[in-house]
Amino acid sequence: MAYFKGQKEPVPEVETNVWSCTSESCQGWMREAFTFDENPKCPLCESDMSKETRVLPVIE
């Protein structure tokens, strides 16, 4: 195995369903698996959230 200046193995990523804040001034989002609400409010600004798909690191 070769070692390079602080480089580590790449983290596996997967398409993940998330809730994203609909407010233009807020960048809040959360993984769909981490909420129990059917229509959650943004934990940062209390705005409505919409479903999206993002490519994120895998969490085990």
Secondary structure as GFF3:
##gff-version 3
##sequence-region A 1 60
A	DSSP	beta_strand	13	21	.	.	.	ID=ss1
A	DSSP	beta_strand	29	31	.	.	.	ID=ss2
A	DSSP	three_ten_helix	32	34	.	.	.	ID=ss3
A	DSSP	beta_strand	49	57	.	.	.	ID=ss4
###
